[in-house]
Amino acid sequence: MSSESGRLYIVATPIGNPRDITLRAMDVLQQVSAVICEEQREGSTLLKKLGIEKPILLLNEHNEAEQAPEIAIRIHQGESLALISDCGTPVFADPGATLISLLVEMGVTVVPIPGPSSLMAALSVLDISLDRFIYAGFLPRDKNSRRSALRYMRNLRMPIVVLDAPYRLVQVLDDLAGVYGGGARITLCMDLTLPSESILRGSIDQVRSRVQQRKSEFVIVVH
């Protein structure tokens, strides 16, 4: 790596409660030249809450192929930048992998700044011992494809972790019941770290009856 190269910091940010930002994350965000994020509004709002003023560079699914090389060159030429997501730990189911790949090829240092993660928050409150699991992530949007993916994972006979958009919570629960059966046990974590946080445990049918038509940020563990 060139001694003149900068660094890319992968900075985890709060998933709901702004007080979950780490001291190290604050230090990094204050020191870098600019902050890379998916959406201008979310990035600006977060930085404002933290009392930090930095230029924002946009990197999302629509422009990553075009913008990643330009950002990589800036870092290789000496700038240090921070990559954040709308919330939680970046790159995990979010843009950023292309940029990191380019930087690794250039010999530029990529530094993880760990912190909030909805996945780890959900796993930490399980009332079972979980030695291994399958991260199913965001399921296909099409119902048939979604159920097909779930049937495949059911056959692997391991706990699975599912995330999806808030407005698909009820659909995902219905699909889980259709594939695993309504009696399968799940833990549903909604709005983690927020005042509206709710953790429901029980069979899919039991949890589904309590959720009704609610729309929330969520993580489901089927176990």
N, C-alpha and C positions, 0 to 999 in steps of 0.2 A: 504493500500500500504506500502510495506517495505520502511524504510527510506533510504535504500541503493539502491533502484531501480533508474534507469535512467528515461528518458522521450523520447517519440517519438514526434518530431515536424513535422507537416504537412505543408510544406513551399510552398506557391504559388510563381511561377517564371514567368518571362516575356513571353508573348505570341508572341512576335516579337521584340519590341523595348527593348534593354537591360537596358535602363534607367528607365524602369518601376519597377525594383526591389525595394522593400521597405527597409528602414533603419533597421527595425526590422528583416526582412529576412536576411539581410547581417550579423547582429549581431549573429543570430542563426547559420547560416552556418559557421561562423568563430569559434564558440564555441563548436560545436558538435564533437564527436570522428570521425564520418564518415558520408557520404551522401549516401542514398539509391536512386537508380534511375532505370529506365527501360533499358536504353542502355548506354554502356560505353562511346561511342563516344559523344552522346548528353550531358551526364552528365559532362564529362571532358571538353567539349567545353564551357559549361556555366560557370563552376567554373573558368576556365582560364580567361574568359572575366571579371569575377568579381574579379580576382586577389586572388582567394582562393585555397589553396592546401589541399585537404582532401582525404583519402582513399575512394574508391567507392565500394558499395555493390550493386549487381544487383538483382532486384526483378521485374519479368515480368510475362506475362501470361504463359510462358513455365516452369518457375521454382518456382512460388509462393508457391505451395503446399509443396515443399521440403525446400525452403529457409526461409519462414516465421517463422516456429518454431525455427530455429537456430538464426535468428535475434531477435526474441522475447526473447529468453533466454539471449542473450547478454544485451539487454536493462534491463531486470529484474535483472540482476546481477550488474547493475550499470552504463552501458554506456548510454549516451544520443546521439541519432541519428536523422538525418533529412531525411524525405522522400520528394523527388521532382518528378515531372513528366517531360516529354520532354519539356512541356511548359504549363503554366497556373496553375490551382489549382489541386493538386494531388487527386487520388482516384475517382474523378468524371469522370466516364467512363474510368478509368485507374486502374491498379493493386494497391493493398494496403488494401482492405477490410479484407482479411484473416488475415493479420498481425495485424490490429487494433482489430479485434475480439479476437485474442489470448491475446493481451495485456490487453484488458478490463477484460477478464477472470482472468488474473493474478493480476489485481488491479493496473496496471501501468498507469500513467497519459499520455494521448495523447493530445497534444496542437496544435490548429489550428493557423497558421501564415497567415492570409488572404492577398490577393493581387490580381494580374491580373487574369482575367477570361474572356474567349471569350464570354461565355454566357451572363454575366452581361454587358460586353462592348456593345454587340449587343442590348440588351434590353434597355440600357440607351439612345440610339439614335433613338428609335422608335418615330414616329410622331402621335402616338395614346396613349390613356390611357390604360394601361394593368394591370388590377387588378388580373388576374389569367391566367394561361396558362398551356399547357401540354408540358413537356420536352420529345420529341420523341427520342432524342439522336441519336445514330448511327443506321440507319435503316438496315434491313436484306440485305445481299449482293445479294441474288436471287431476280430477278425482280418481279416475281409473289408474293413472300413473302413480298417484299417491298410494293407493291401496296395494298396487303391485309391489312398490318399494317396501311397504310395511309387511307384506306377506314374506318377502325375501328375508327381512330382518327377523321376523318371528321364527323362521326356520333355523336361524343361527343360535337360538336358545340362549341369548344373553340379554341383560337389561339394555334398553335403548334410551337415548336422550333426544328429544325432539324440540325444535324451536320453529316458530313461524310468525307471520304477521298477526297483530292483535285481532284483526277482523276475521281471521280464519280459525280462531280458537275453537269455536263450536264445531266447525267442519272437521277439524283434526280429531276432536274427541269422538265424533260420530264415526269417523273412519277407523279409529283405533278399536272402538267397540265392534265394528263390523269385521275386523280382521282378528283381533285377539279375543273377542268375546267380552260382553259387558261385565263379567266377573273378574277380569284381569285387574291386578292391583297397580295403581299409579300414585305418583306424587305430582301435584300441579302447583307450581310456584308462579304467582302473578304479581306484577308491579313490585318486584324486589327492591328493597331499600326505601321505597316511598311510603307515605302515610297510609296509602291504600293497600299496602302489601298484604297478601293472603296466601297461605300455604294449605292446600287441601290434600288429604290422604284418604285412600279407600279404593273401592272398585271403580271402574270407569263409569258405570251406571250411577253410583252414589255421587261421584264428583260431578258428573254431567248434570245431575238434577240440582246441584247447588250453584252451578255456574249459570244456568239458564241461558240468557242471550248476552252475557257480559263480554266486552271486548277489552283485553288487557295485554300488555307485554307479558310473555309467558315462557316457561320452560316446563316440559313434561318428562318425567322419568317413568318408564314402564318397567316394572320389576317383579 
